Amino acid sequence: MKIAPTEQRSIKIYQCGELTEAQKTGICANLATNSRAENVHLLDISTGELLENFSGYIERTRQGDSVAEIVTTAQDSTQQQKDGQSITLA
């Protein structure tokens, strides 16, 4: 199943309710495999606030990083943000 057209370069996903990490990983894997998306952002449906930038995850998936490596990096990033540190994954 394709989430977006193959040639789509920028994608905004509006989150309604909760998404599990497995669901987010599935979205990224699908877009990495079935599209040429370069800019992918997860936004809050009510506020439009950026919740997560998937662009780096998708690019790394295309370059061959395993899902486990990507999830570990994402979890480290989330913990650093909770601890008051700012980090951007590229």
C-alpha positions in Angstrom: 0.0 0.0 0.0 1.3 3.4 -0.9 0.8 6.3 1.4 1.8 9.0 -1.1 2.4 9.3 -4.8 5.8 8.1 -5.9 7.0 11.5 -7.1 5.8 13.4 -4.0 8.8 15.3 -2.5 7.2 17.1 0.5 4.6 15.4 2.8 2.8 16.7 5.9 1.1 14.1 8.0 -1.5 15.4 10.5 -1.8 13.3 13.6 -5.3 12.6 15.0 -5.0 10.7 18.2 -2.0 8.7 19.3 0.5 6.9 17.1 2.7 4.2 18.5 6.4 4.1 17.7 5.7 1.0 15.6 3.1 2.9 13.5 5.5 5.8 13.0 8.2 3.4 11.9 5.8 1.8 9.5 4.9 5.1 8.0 8.6 6.0 7.5 9.4 2.6 6.0 6.5 2.9 3.6 7.5 6.3 2.5 11.2 5.4 2.2 10.3 2.4 0.0 7.4 3.8 -2.1 8.1 7.5 -2.6 10.8 10.0 -3.2 9.8 12.1 -0.3 12.6 14.4 1.0 10.7 16.5 3.6 8.2 14.6 5.8 6.7 16.2 8.9 4.3 14.9 11.5 2.0 17.8 12.7 -0.6 18.1 15.4 -4.0 18.3 13.8 -5.4 20.9 16.2 -2.4 23.3 16.4 -0.4 22.6 13.3 2.6 22.3 15.6 5.5 20.2 14.4 5.6 17.0 16.4 8.3 15.1 14.6 10.5 15.5 11.5 10.7 12.1 9.7 13.0 13.3 6.9 16.2 12.1 8.4 14.7 8.7 9.4 13.5 8.2 5.8 16.8 9.1 4.2 18.7 6.8 6.6 16.3 4.0 5.8 17.0 4.5 2.1 20.7 4.4 2.8 20.4 1.0 4.5 20.3 1.8 8.2 18.2 -0.9 10.0 15.0 0.0 11.6 16.5 -0.9 15.0 19.3 1.6 14.5 16.8 4.3 13.5 14.5 3.6 16.5 17.4 3.6 18.9 18.6 7.0 17.6 15.0 8.4 17.8 14.6 7.2 21.4 17.9 8.8 22.4 16.8 12.0 20.7 13.4 12.0 22.5 15.1 11.4 25.9 17.6 14.2 25.2 14.7 16.5 24.4 12.9 15.5 27.6 16.1 16.3 29.5 16.1 19.8 28.1 18.7 19.2 25.3 17.9 20.1 21.8 18.9 17.8 19.0 18.2 17.6 15.2 18.5 14.4 13.4 19.7 14.7 9.8 
